[in-house]
């Protein structure tokens, strides 16, 4: 199943290495998050959201019940 982050990356033609660098996280960590294999900590989620000009809620809000 495609994650919201994965969809945004595809739609905008972004590179994961660029996002990882901008967010200050390891590319492998971002890759796992993009594939939905890992849920980021709040701090990392904020960094990723800022790197792609989104909010944490728009990217992972569906995980909150």
Biopython code that builds the backbone (N, CA, C, O; Angstrom):
import numpy as np
from Bio.PDB.StructureBuilder import StructureBuilder

atoms = [
    (1, "UNK", "N", (0.833, -1.181, 0.000)),
    (1, "UNK", "CA", (0.000, 0.000, 0.000)),
    (1, "UNK", "C", (0.881, 1.250, 0.000)),
    (1, "UNK", "O", (1.834, 1.340, 0.774)),
    (2, "UNK", "N", (0.571, 2.181, -0.840)),
    (2, "UNK", "CA", (1.359, 3.402, -0.966)),
    (2, "UNK", "C", (1.077, 4.350, 0.197)),
    (2, "UNK", "O", (-0.082, 4.591, 0.537)),
    (3, "UNK", "N", (2.132, 4.885, 0.805)),
    (3, "UNK", "CA", (1.971, 5.849, 1.893)),
    (3, "UNK", "C", (1.744, 7.238, 1.305)),
    (3, "UNK", "O", (2.050, 7.483, 0.139)),
    (4, "UNK", "N", (1.207, 8.144, 2.119)),
    (4, "UNK", "CA", (1.002, 9.518, 1.661)),
    (4, "UNK", "C", (2.333, 10.156, 1.277)),
    (4, "UNK", "O", (2.421, 10.888, 0.291)),
    (5, "UNK", "N", (3.361, 9.871, 2.061)),
    (5, "UNK", "CA", (4.675, 10.430, 1.770)),
    (5, "UNK", "C", (5.183, 9.922, 0.430)),
    (5, "UNK", "O", (5.732, 10.692, -0.358)),
    (6, "UNK", "N", (5.005, 8.648, 0.168)),
    (6, "UNK", "CA", (5.431, 8.062, -1.099)),
    (6, "UNK", "C", (4.684, 8.715, -2.269)),
    (6, "UNK", "O", (5.280, 9.001, -3.308)),
    (7, "UNK", "N", (3.404, 8.942, -2.098)),
    (7, "UNK", "CA", (2.588, 9.575, -3.132)),
    (7, "UNK", "C", (3.078, 11.002, -3.420)),
    (7, "UNK", "O", (3.192, 11.401, -4.579)),
    (8, "UNK", "N", (3.362, 11.756, -2.372)),
    (8, "UNK", "CA", (3.847, 13.135, -2.538)),
    (8, "UNK", "C", (5.193, 13.148, -3.251)),
    (8, "UNK", "O", (5.427, 13.985, -4.122)),
    (9, "UNK", "N", (6.073, 12.231, -2.889)),
    (9, "UNK", "CA", (7.389, 12.153, -3.525)),
    (9, "UNK", "C", (7.239, 11.891, -5.018)),
    (9, "UNK", "O", (7.900, 12.533, -5.835)),
    (10, "UNK", "N", (6.373, 10.953, -5.372)),
    (10, "UNK", "CA", (6.149, 10.634, -6.789)),
    (10, "UNK", "C", (5.523, 11.803, -7.534)),
    (10, "UNK", "O", (5.982, 12.169, -8.616)),
    (11, "UNK", "N", (4.473, 12.392, -6.958)),
    (11, "UNK", "CA", (3.758, 13.494, -7.607)),
    (11, "UNK", "C", (4.659, 14.701, -7.863)),
    (11, "UNK", "O", (4.547, 15.360, -8.897)),
    (12, "UNK", "N", (5.538, 14.978, -6.927)),
    (12, "UNK", "CA", (6.386, 16.172, -7.032)),
    (12, "UNK", "C", (7.744, 15.888, -7.668)),
    (12, "UNK", "O", (8.534, 16.806, -7.888)),
    (13, "UNK", "N", (8.011, 14.628, -7.961)),
    (13, "UNK", "CA", (9.280, 14.270, -8.580)),
    (13, "UNK", "C", (10.475, 14.508, -7.667)),
    (13, "UNK", "O", (11.557, 14.865, -8.134)),
    (14, "UNK", "N", (10.281, 14.313, -6.376)),
    (14, "UNK", "CA", (11.359, 14.534, -5.412)),
    (14, "UNK", "C", (12.243, 13.301, -5.303)),
    (14, "UNK", "O", (11.820, 12.188, -5.613)),
    (15, "UNK", "N", (13.446, 13.510, -4.869)),
    (15, "UNK", "CA", (14.396, 12.420, -4.642)),
    (15, "UNK", "C", (14.504, 12.187, -3.145)),
    (15, "UNK", "O", (14.593, 13.136, -2.365)),
    (16, "UNK", "N", (14.497, 10.924, -2.749)),
    (16, "UNK", "CA", (14.580, 10.602, -1.331)),
    (16, "UNK", "C", (15.868, 11.107, -0.694)),
    (16, "UNK", "O", (15.853, 11.550, 0.454)),
    (17, "UNK", "N", (16.974, 11.050, -1.416)),
    (17, "UNK", "CA", (18.240, 11.551, -0.863)),
    (17, "UNK", "C", (18.169, 13.044, -0.574)),
    (17, "UNK", "O", (18.734, 13.515, 0.413)),
    (18, "UNK", "N", (17.477, 13.787, -1.430)),
    (18, "UNK", "CA", (17.309, 15.223, -1.233)),
    (18, "UNK", "C", (16.499, 15.483, 0.036)),
    (18, "UNK", "O", (16.873, 16.320, 0.858)),
    (19, "UNK", "N", (15.394, 14.762, 0.189)),
    (19, "UNK", "CA", (14.532, 14.932, 1.361)),
    (19, "UNK", "C", (15.285, 14.539, 2.631)),
    (19, "UNK", "O", (15.227, 15.253, 3.633)),
    (20, "UNK", "N", (15.981, 13.420, 2.594)),
    (20, "UNK", "CA", (16.747, 12.962, 3.761)),
    (20, "UNK", "C", (17.778, 14.009, 4.168)),
    (20, "UNK", "O", (17.924, 14.314, 5.352)),
    (21, "UNK", "N", (18.491, 14.555, 3.192)),
    (21, "UNK", "CA", (19.486, 15.585, 3.480)),
    (21, "UNK", "C", (18.865, 16.826, 4.074)),
    (21, "UNK", "O", (19.385, 17.395, 5.033)),
    (22, "UNK", "N", (17.748, 17.246, 3.500)),
    (22, "UNK", "CA", (17.059, 18.440, 3.980)),
    (22, "UNK", "C", (16.513, 18.223, 5.392)),
    (22, "UNK", "O", (16.484, 19.150, 6.202)),
    (23, "UNK", "N", (16.081, 16.996, 5.678)),
    (23, "UNK", "CA", (15.527, 16.675, 6.991)),
    (23, "UNK", "C", (16.613, 16.311, 8.004)),
    (23, "UNK", "O", (16.349, 16.263, 9.206)),
    (24, "UNK", "N", (17.832, 16.055, 7.525)),
    (24, "UNK", "CA", (18.923, 15.702, 8.423)),
    (24, "UNK", "C", (18.820, 14.288, 8.971)),
    (24, "UNK", "O", (19.207, 14.026, 10.110)),
    (25, "UNK", "N", (18.299, 13.379, 8.159)),
    (25, "UNK", "CA", (18.202, 11.979, 8.581)),
    (25, "UNK", "C", (18.888, 11.087, 7.547)),
    (25, "UNK", "O", (19.154, 11.513, 6.423)),
    (26, "UNK", "N", (19.166, 9.863, 7.937)),
    (26, "UNK", "CA", (19.833, 8.916, 7.037)),
    (26, "UNK", "C", (18.876, 8.499, 5.918)),
    (26, "UNK", "O", (17.689, 8.284, 6.162)),
    (27, "UNK", "N", (19.397, 8.384, 4.680)),
    (27, "UNK", "CA", (18.556, 7.954, 3.562)),
    (27, "UNK", "C", (17.872, 6.607, 3.803)),
    (27, "UNK", "O", (16.729, 6.414, 3.388)),
    (28, "UNK", "N", (18.552, 5.681, 4.464)),
    (28, "UNK", "CA", (17.958, 4.377, 4.758)),
    (28, "UNK", "C", (16.770, 4.485, 5.703)),
    (28, "UNK", "O", (15.785, 3.758, 5.568)),
    (29, "UNK", "N", (16.875, 5.395, 6.656)),
    (29, "UNK", "CA", (15.775, 5.635, 7.592)),
    (29, "UNK", "C", (14.570, 6.180, 6.846)),
    (29, "UNK", "O", (13.443, 5.728, 7.050)),
    (30, "UNK", "N", (14.815, 7.153, 5.984)),
    (30, "UNK", "CA", (13.722, 7.729, 5.201)),
    (30, "UNK", "C", (13.091, 6.672, 4.300)),
    (30, "UNK", "O", (11.868, 6.627, 4.161)),
    (31, "UNK", "N", (13.896, 5.842, 3.703)),
    (31, "UNK", "CA", (13.388, 4.803, 2.818)),
    (31, "UNK", "C", (12.408, 3.884, 3.544)),
    (31, "UNK", "O", (11.357, 3.549, 2.999)),
    (32, "UNK", "N", (12.739, 3.475, 4.755)),
    (32, "UNK", "CA", (11.856, 2.609, 5.541)),
    (32, "UNK", "C", (10.548, 3.325, 5.881)),
    (32, "UNK", "O", (9.477, 2.719, 5.865)),
    (33, "UNK", "N", (10.645, 4.613, 6.185)),
    (33, "UNK", "CA", (9.454, 5.398, 6.513)),
    (33, "UNK", "C", (8.573, 5.543, 5.275)),
    (33, "UNK", "O", (7.356, 5.380, 5.357)),
    (34, "UNK", "N", (9.176, 5.846, 4.138)),
    (34, "UNK", "CA", (8.431, 6.007, 2.889)),
    (34, "UNK", "C", (7.688, 4.724, 2.531)),
    (34, "UNK", "O", (6.543, 4.773, 2.081)),
    (35, "UNK", "N", (8.336, 3.578, 2.730)),
    (35, "UNK", "CA", (7.718, 2.292, 2.393)),
    (35, "UNK", "C", (6.706, 1.832, 3.436)),
    (35, "UNK", "O", (6.026, 0.825, 3.238)),
    (36, "UNK", "N", (6.603, 2.558, 4.543)),
    (36, "UNK", "CA", (5.666, 2.190, 5.588)),
    (36, "UNK", "C", (6.167, 1.092, 6.496)),
    (36, "UNK", "O", (5.392, 0.504, 7.251)),
    (37, "UNK", "N", (7.454, 0.809, 6.431)),
    (37, "UNK", "CA", (8.051, -0.234, 7.273)),
    (37, "UNK", "C", (8.414, 0.285, 8.656)),
    (37, "UNK", "O", (8.683, -0.501, 9.565)),
    (38, "UNK", "N", (8.423, 1.605, 8.820)),
    (38, "UNK", "CA", (8.788, 2.230, 10.083)),
    (38, "UNK", "C", (7.950, 3.496, 10.262)),
    (38, "UNK", "O", (7.665, 4.204, 9.296)),
    (39, "UNK", "N", (7.564, 3.769, 11.492)),
    (39, "UNK", "CA", (6.849, 5.004, 11.817)),
    (39, "UNK", "C", (7.859, 5.934, 12.476)),
    (39, "UNK", "O", (8.529, 5.545, 13.433)),
    (40, "UNK", "N", (7.974, 7.161, 11.970)),
    (40, "UNK", "CA", (8.983, 8.073, 12.521)),
    (40, "UNK", "C", (8.613, 8.588, 13.903)),
    (40, "UNK", "O", (7.439, 8.636, 14.273)),
    (41, "UNK", "N", (9.633, 8.972, 14.654)),
    (41, "UNK", "CA", (9.385, 9.673, 15.913)),
    (41, "UNK", "C", (8.778, 11.032, 15.557)),
    (41, "UNK", "O", (8.842, 11.464, 14.407)),
    (42, "UNK", "N", (8.198, 11.691, 16.536)),
    (42, "UNK", "CA", (7.597, 12.995, 16.280)),
    (42, "UNK", "C", (8.626, 13.972, 15.732)),
    (42, "UNK", "O", (8.340, 14.713, 14.791)),
    (43, "UNK", "N", (9.823, 13.979, 16.314)),
    (43, "UNK", "CA", (10.877, 14.889, 15.870)),
    (43, "UNK", "C", (11.239, 14.637, 14.403)),
    (43, "UNK", "O", (11.379, 15.588, 13.633)),
    (44, "UNK", "N", (11.388, 13.388, 14.013)),
    (44, "UNK", "CA", (11.729, 13.045, 12.634)),
    (44, "UNK", "C", (10.556, 13.348, 11.709)),
    (44, "UNK", "O", (10.757, 13.829, 10.594)),
    (45, "UNK", "N", (9.340, 13.075, 12.157)),
    (45, "UNK", "CA", (8.153, 13.361, 11.343)),
    (45, "UNK", "C", (8.060, 14.854, 11.029)),
    (45, "UNK", "O", (7.734, 15.237, 9.905)),
    (46, "UNK", "N", (8.343, 15.679, 12.007)),
    (46, "UNK", "CA", (8.322, 17.136, 11.804)),
    (46, "UNK", "C", (9.372, 17.537, 10.776)),
    (46, "UNK", "O", (9.091, 18.345, 9.890)),
    (47, "UNK", "N", (10.568, 16.987, 10.880)),
    (47, "UNK", "CA", (11.641, 17.319, 9.934)),
    (47, "UNK", "C", (11.270, 16.908, 8.509)),
    (47, "UNK", "O", (11.501, 17.660, 7.561)),
    (48, "UNK", "N", (10.699, 15.723, 8.364)),
    (48, "UNK", "CA", (10.303, 15.249, 7.030)),
    (48, "UNK", "C", (9.179, 16.118, 6.479)),
    (48, "UNK", "O", (9.216, 16.524, 5.318)),
    (49, "UNK", "N", (8.184, 16.404, 7.308)),
    (49, "UNK", "CA", (7.059, 17.228, 6.869)),
    (49, "UNK", "C", (7.537, 18.600, 6.396)),
    (49, "UNK", "O", (7.083, 19.098, 5.366)),
    (50, "UNK", "N", (8.438, 19.198, 7.136)),
    (50, "UNK", "CA", (8.982, 20.506, 6.740)),
    (50, "UNK", "C", (9.765, 20.405, 5.432)),
    (50, "UNK", "O", (9.722, 21.311, 4.600)),
    (51, "UNK", "N", (10.472, 19.303, 5.261)),
    (51, "UNK", "CA", (11.281, 19.128, 4.051)),
    (51, "UNK", "C", (10.427, 19.021, 2.793)),
    (51, "UNK", "O", (10.883, 19.360, 1.701)),
    (52, "UNK", "N", (9.183, 18.548, 2.944)),
    (52, "UNK", "CA", (8.300, 18.410, 1.770)),
    (52, "UNK", "C", (7.145, 19.415, 1.807)),
    (52, "UNK", "O", (6.164, 19.264, 1.079)),
    (53, "UNK", "N", (7.264, 20.437, 2.655)),
    (53, "UNK", "CA", (6.245, 21.490, 2.785)),
    (53, "UNK", "C", (4.854, 20.940, 3.066)),
    (53, "UNK", "O", (3.879, 21.313, 2.413)),
    (54, "UNK", "N", (4.780, 20.064, 4.029)),
    (54, "UNK", "CA", (3.516, 19.484, 4.473)),
    (54, "UNK", "C", (3.463, 19.567, 5.993)),
    (54, "UNK", "O", (4.430, 19.971, 6.638)),
    (55, "UNK", "N", (2.323, 19.181, 6.554)),
    (55, "UNK", "CA", (2.213, 19.083, 8.009)),
    (55, "UNK", "C", (2.330, 17.611, 8.407)),
    (55, "UNK", "O", (2.116, 16.710, 7.596)),
    (56, "UNK", "N", (2.668, 17.397, 9.653)),
    (56, "UNK", "CA", (2.734, 16.024, 10.169)),
    (56, "UNK", "C", (1.345, 15.383, 10.041)),
    (56, "UNK", "O", (1.227, 14.214, 9.674)),
    (57, "UNK", "N", (0.318, 16.146, 10.340)),
    (57, "UNK", "CA", (-1.044, 15.625, 10.273)),
    (57, "UNK", "C", (-1.430, 15.203, 8.879)),
    (57, "UNK", "O", (-2.118, 14.197, 8.707)),
    (58, "UNK", "N", (-0.995, 15.962, 7.859)),
    (58, "UNK", "CA", (-1.357, 15.597, 6.489)),
    (58, "UNK", "C", (-0.635, 14.330, 6.037)),
    (58, "UNK", "O", (-1.133, 13.608, 5.173)),
    (59, "UNK", "N", (0.517, 14.061, 6.606)),
    (59, "UNK", "CA", (1.287, 12.869, 6.221)),
    (59, "UNK", "C", (0.928, 11.637, 7.040)),
    (59, "UNK", "O", (0.858, 10.535, 6.495)),
    (60, "UNK", "N", (0.697, 11.807, 8.346)),
    (60, "UNK", "CA", (0.467, 10.652, 9.214)),
    (60, "UNK", "C", (-0.791, 10.772, 10.061)),
    (60, "UNK", "O", (-0.971, 9.990, 10.994)),
    (61, "UNK", "N", (-1.654, 11.714, 9.769)),
    (61, "UNK", "CA", (-2.871, 11.912, 10.553)),
    (61, "UNK", "C", (-3.789, 10.720, 10.591)),
    (61, "UNK", "O", (-4.548, 10.548, 11.545)),
    (62, "UNK", "N", (-3.731, 9.891, 9.565)),
    (62, "UNK", "CA", (-4.596, 8.692, 9.524)),
    (62, "UNK", "C", (-4.163, 7.646, 10.555)),
    (62, "UNK", "O", (-4.909, 6.702, 10.815)),
    (63, "UNK", "N", (-2.986, 7.791, 11.142)),
    (63, "UNK", "CA", (-2.514, 6.858, 12.147)),
    (63, "UNK", "C", (-3.042, 7.206, 13.542)),
    (63, "UNK", "O", (-2.897, 6.427, 14.485)),
    (64, "UNK", "N", (-3.657, 8.391, 13.656)),
    (64, "UNK", "CA", (-4.162, 8.853, 14.944)),
    (64, "UNK", "C", (-5.659, 8.568, 15.020)),
    (64, "UNK", "O", (-6.429, 8.966, 14.146)),
    (65, "UNK", "N", (-6.048, 7.881, 16.069)),
    (65, "UNK", "CA", (-7.485, 7.579, 16.275)),
    (65, "UNK", "C", (-8.001, 8.282, 17.487)),
    (65, "UNK", "O", (-9.178, 8.153, 17.822)),
]
sb = StructureBuilder()
sb.init_structure("model")
sb.init_model(0)
sb.init_chain("A")
sb.init_seg("    ")
for serial, (resi, resn, name, xyz) in enumerate(atoms, 1):
    if name == "N":
        sb.init_residue(resn, " ", resi, " ")
    sb.init_atom(name, np.array(xyz, "f"), 0.0, 1.0, " ", f" {name:<3s}", serial, name[0])
structure = sb.get_structure()
